Amino acid sequence: MGSVNEADIADYPSEELSQLYPEHSIKILVGCAPCQPFSKYTMRYRKNGRGLDEKWKLLDSFADKIDKIKPDIVSMENVPELEKEKIFQEFKAKLEQSDYCVTHSIVYCPDYGVPQVRKRLVLLASLFGRIELIEPWHTPEKYPTVRKAIGKLPKLESGQQSPDDPLHCCAALSEKNILRIKSSRQGGTWREWDESLKLKCHRENSGKTYGSVYGRMSLDKPSPTITTQFYGYGNGRFGHPEQDRAISLREGAILQSFPLGYEIIAPDKPFNIRVMGTHIGNAVPVQLGKAIGESIKKHILEEIKWNRGILQQQTLFNKSIDA
C-alpha cells in the first residue's frame, strides 16, 4: 500500500515528491486542480466583476512540480470550461516547451462506463511521444443508466440509513419538499408543480432558468452530473427516480462509478453527510480514472515494444557487420 501525504501542492517540496518515485522507474504524475474556479457557475460570477479564486494558482503550482520533477508522463483532468482559459493554454505551452508531446480532449464520461452525463477535460503528455486517450468502450445504446447502477439498492424513506450499509443514507426532507417530490415526475421540472408548491425565487425571472433543481432523475438514462451537493434534493436533479427522497451517499458514489462495496468510510466511524458528499462529488469518476490509467499503460507498452524493435534491429545490424 502506498502512503498518503496531506499537503498543499503549492508548499510541498518538489524534492520530497520526487523521492517518492522508485529508482529507475517510469515517472508518472497525475493531477487535478480543484474544478470549482473553472465551473460554469463560478464563471458567471466572474463575468459579473468578481475576482479570481485563489485556487486558480494551483494549476501553476502543478506546472512548477512538472518542471522540477520532469516526470515521463503527465495527466490532468478538469471541467471542460478550463479549455477556453488563458491559464490552460499557458499550462500546455509550458509542457510543450519542456519537450512533452501534449494532447487533450473533452470526454463524455458514459463513453467509459460512468453512469452520469458528465463531461471532463482530459490532458495527457509524454516525453516518449504522442499519447492519447484510448477508444471508448461504450456506445450510446449501451450507456450505463441510473436503473443499472442503483436500481437494486434497498429502498429508503427520507432521512433513513440502511442497517447494512451506513453510506446508504439520505438527507431528511421537509414536509413541503416531500409534497414537491411527490409532484415530480422523472426528468420533469418544478414548472409542472401546483403554484402552491413553487418557491418564490422560481416565480421571479432570475429563477425561471433553473429548471433542473428539485427534479427527479430519469431511471433509464445516465444521471445528471454528480456535484459536491448531490445529497440535497433542491441542489439539482438529485431526486430519486422512484422513491420520494434525495439520492443516498452510496448511490452518489455508485453514480461516480465507485464499486458497490467500496469502503469510503472506516467501519463504525461517524461521518457528516455534507463532508462525505463533498468528497464523493469531488472525486474523479473511477471508470474515467481507469480509462486514463489504461491509456498510460498502453502508451508505455507501445514505447517498450518500439524500443525493443529498435534494439533488435540494431543487434541484427551489428551481427551482419561482424559477419
C-alpha positions in Angstrom: 0.0 0.0 0.0 1.2 3.5 -0.8 1.3 6.3 1.7 -0.9 9.4 1.8 0.6 12.8 2.4 -1.9 15.6 3.1 -0.3 18.8 2.0 -0.8 22.0 -0.1 0.8 21.3 -3.5 2.0 24.9 -3.6 4.1 24.4 -0.5 5.0 20.7 -0.8 8.7 20.5 -1.8 9.3 19.1 -5.3 12.4 17.2 -3.9 10.3 15.3 -1.5 7.7 14.4 -4.2 10.5 13.3 -6.5 11.8 10.9 -3.8 8.5 9.0 -3.8 9.4 7.5 -7.2 11.3 4.2 -7.1 14.8 4.4 -8.6 14.9 3.7 -12.4 11.1 3.8 -12.7 9.0 5.4 -15.3 7.7 8.6 -13.6 4.0 9.3 -13.9 2.5 12.5 -12.4 -1.3 12.8 -12.3 -3.0 15.9 -11.0 -6.3 17.7 -10.9 -6.6 21.3 -9.7 -10.0 22.0 -8.0 -12.6 22.4 -10.7 -14.9 24.9 -8.9 -12.9 28.0 -10.0 -13.4 27.0 -13.7 -17.1 25.8 -13.5 -19.9 27.5 -15.4 -21.4 28.6 -12.1 -18.2 30.4 -11.0 -17.5 31.8 -14.5 -20.9 33.5 -14.4 -20.0 35.4 -11.2 -16.5 36.2 -12.6 -18.1 37.9 -15.6 -20.1 39.9 -13.1 -17.0 41.5 -11.9 -15.8 39.3 -9.0 -12.2 38.4 -8.6 -10.3 35.2 -9.4 -10.3 32.3 -7.0 -7.0 31.6 -5.3 -7.4 28.0 -6.4 -6.6 29.2 -10.0 -3.0 29.3 -8.9 -2.9 25.6 -8.2 -2.6 24.8 -11.9 0.6 26.9 -12.0 1.8 25.0 -8.9 1.2 21.7 -10.7 3.2 23.1 -13.8 6.0 24.0 -11.4 6.1 20.5 -10.0 6.3 19.1 -13.5 9.1 21.4 -14.4 11.2 20.4 -11.4 10.4 16.7 -11.3 10.5 16.0 -15.0 8.0 13.1 -15.0 8.0 10.9 -18.1 4.2 11.1 -18.4 1.7 13.7 -17.1 -2.1 13.6 -16.9 -4.5 16.3 -15.8 -8.3 16.4 -15.8 -10.8 19.2 -15.1 -14.0 20.8 -16.2 -14.4 21.5 -20.0 -14.6 25.3 -19.4 -10.9 25.3 -18.5 -10.0 24.6 -22.1 -11.0 28.2 -23.1 -8.9 29.9 -20.4 -5.6 31.5 -20.9 -4.2 29.7 -17.8 -4.8 26.3 -19.6 -3.1 27.5 -22.8 -0.1 28.7 -20.8 0.0 25.3 -18.9 0.1 23.5 -22.3 2.7 25.8 -23.6 5.0 25.2 -20.6 4.7 21.4 -21.2 5.5 21.7 -24.9 8.5 23.9 -24.2 9.8 21.2 -21.9 9.6 18.7 -24.9 6.3 17.0 -23.9 4.0 15.8 -26.6 0.6 17.1 -25.4 -2.9 16.0 -26.3 -6.2 16.9 -24.7 -9.9 16.2 -25.4 -13.3 16.7 -23.9 -14.5 13.4 -22.7 -18.2 12.3 -22.3 -18.0 10.0 -19.3 -20.7 7.5 -20.3 -18.4 6.5 -23.2 -16.1 5.0 -20.5 -18.8 3.4 -18.3 -19.7 6.3 -15.9 -23.5 6.4 -15.4 -23.7 10.2 -15.5 -23.8 12.8 -18.2 -20.5 14.3 -17.0 -18.0 15.9 -19.4 -14.4 16.3 -18.5 -11.3 17.8 -20.0 -8.5 15.2 -20.0 -4.9 16.2 -20.9 -2.1 13.6 -21.5 1.5 14.5 -22.0 4.6 12.3 -22.6 8.3 12.7 -23.2 8.2 9.4 -25.1 5.9 10.6 -27.9 2.3 11.1 -28.8 -0.2 9.8 -26.2 -3.9 9.8 -26.5 -6.9 8.5 -24.5 -8.0 5.0 -25.5 -11.1 4.5 -27.6 -14.4 4.4 -25.7 -15.7 1.0 -24.6 -19.4 2.0 -24.5 -21.7 3.2 -27.3 -24.9 5.3 -26.8 -27.2 2.3 -26.9 -25.2 0.6 -24.1 -24.6 3.6 -21.8 -24.9 2.7 -18.1 -28.1 4.0 -16.7 -29.4 5.0 -13.3 -31.5 1.8 -13.2 -28.5 -0.4 -13.9 -26.4 1.5 -11.4 -28.6 1.9 -8.4 -31.9 0.2 -9.3 -31.4 -2.8 -7.0 -30.3 -1.0 -3.8 -32.5 -1.3 -0.7 -35.4 1.2 -0.6 -35.1 4.1 1.8 -37.5 6.6 3.2 -36.5 10.3 3.5 -33.8 10.7 6.2 -33.3 6.9 6.6 -30.0 4.9 6.8 -29.6 1.3 5.7 -28.7 -1.0 8.6 -26.4 -3.0 6.3 -24.6 0.0 4.7 -24.0 3.2 6.7 -23.2 5.1 3.5 -26.7 4.2 2.0 -28.3 7.1 3.8 -30.2 10.1 2.6 -30.9 13.6 3.9 -34.3 14.2 5.5 -36.8 16.2 3.5 -39.2 18.8 5.0 -43.0 18.2 4.7 -43.1 20.7 1.9 -40.3 19.0 0.0 -42.0 15.7 0.4 -45.0 17.2 -1.3 -42.8 18.6 -4.1 -41.0 15.4 -4.9 -44.3 13.5 -4.9 -45.5 16.0 -7.5 -42.4 15.5 -9.6 -42.0 13.0 -12.5 -38.8 11.5 -13.8 -37.0 14.1 -15.9 -39.6 16.7 -15.1 -39.3 20.2 -13.6 -40.8 22.3 -10.8 -42.7 24.2 -13.5 -45.2 21.3 -13.5 -46.0 21.7 -9.8 -49.1 23.3 -8.4 -48.5 27.0 -7.8 -48.7 26.5 -4.0 -45.5 24.3 -4.2 -43.3 26.6 -6.2 -40.6 28.7 -4.5 -40.7 32.5 -4.6 -37.4 32.6 -6.5 -38.9 30.4 -9.2 -41.6 32.9 -9.8 -39.0 35.6 -10.5 -37.3 36.0 -13.8 -33.9 35.3 -12.4 -35.0 31.8 -11.1 -37.0 30.7 -14.1 -34.0 29.3 -16.0 -33.1 26.8 -13.2 -35.4 24.1 -14.4 -33.4 21.1 -13.1 -33.4 21.9 -9.4 -35.9 20.0 -7.3 -36.0 17.4 -10.0 -36.1 13.6 -10.2 -33.5 11.6 -12.2 -34.6 9.6 -15.2 -34.4 5.8 -14.5 -33.3 4.7 -17.9 -30.7 7.4 -18.7 -27.4 8.3 -17.2 -27.7 10.6 -14.1 -27.0 14.3 -14.1 -23.5 15.4 -13.2 -22.8 14.4 -9.6 -21.7 17.6 -7.8 -20.5 18.1 -4.2 -24.1 18.8 -3.2 -25.8 15.8 -4.8 -27.2 14.7 -1.4 -29.6 17.7 -1.4 -32.9 17.4 -3.3 -33.0 21.1 -4.0 -29.4 21.3 -5.4 -30.1 19.8 -8.8 -31.9 16.9 -10.4 -30.9 14.7 -7.4 -34.3 13.3 -6.5 -34.5 9.5 -6.6 -36.4 8.4 -9.8 -38.9 6.3 -7.9 -38.6 6.9 -4.2 -39.7 10.1 -2.5 -36.3 11.2 -1.3 -32.9 12.6 -2.5 -30.3 10.0 -3.6 -28.2 8.5 -0.9 -24.4 8.9 -0.4 -23.9 5.3 -1.6 -26.0 6.0 -4.7 -23.9 9.1 -5.5 -20.7 7.1 -5.1 -22.0 4.4 -7.5 -23.0 7.0 -10.0 -19.4 8.2 -9.7 -18.6 4.6 -10.7 -17.2 3.5 -7.3 -17.8 -0.3 -6.9 -20.9 -1.1 -4.8 -18.9 -2.4 -1.8 -16.2 0.3 -1.8 -15.4 1.4 1.7 -15.2 5.1 1.7 -15.6 5.4 5.5 -14.0 3.4 8.3 -16.3 0.9 9.9 -18.3 2.2 12.9 -16.8 5.7 12.4 -19.3 8.7 12.5 -19.4 10.9 9.4 -21.0 14.1 8.2 -23.3 13.9 5.2 -22.1 17.3 3.8 -18.4 16.5 4.2 -18.8 13.0 2.7 -20.9 14.4 -0.1 -18.1 16.8 -0.9 -15.5 14.0 -1.0 -17.7 11.9 -3.3 -18.7 14.7 -5.6 -15.1 16.0 -5.9 -13.8 12.6 -6.9 -12.6 11.8 -10.4 -15.1 9.2 -11.7 -13.5 5.8 -11.1 -14.1 4.5 -14.6 -12.7 7.7 -16.2 -9.6 7.2 -14.0 -9.4 3.6 -15.3 -9.5 4.9 -18.9 -6.7 7.4 -18.2 -4.7 4.6 -16.5 -5.2 2.2 -19.3 -4.2 4.9 -21.8 -0.9 5.4 -20.0 -0.3 1.7 -19.7 -1.0 1.2 -23.4 1.4 4.1 -24.3 4.2 2.6 -22.1 3.8 -0.9 -23.5 3.9 0.5 -27.1 7.0 2.5 -26.2 8.7 -0.6 -24.7 7.7 -2.6 -27.8 9.0 0.1 -30.1 12.3 0.4 -28.2 12.7 -3.4 -28.3 12.2 -3.4 -32.0 14.9 -0.8 -32.5 17.2 -2.7 -30.2 16.6 -5.9 -32.2 17.2 -4.1 -35.4 20.5 -2.7 -34.1 21.5 -6.2 -32.9 20.8 -7.7 -36.3 22.7 -4.9 -38.0 25.7 -5.4 -35.7 25.7 -9.1 -36.4 25.6 -8.5 -40.1 28.5 -6.1 -39.9 30.5 -8.6 -37.8 29.8 -11.3 -40.3 
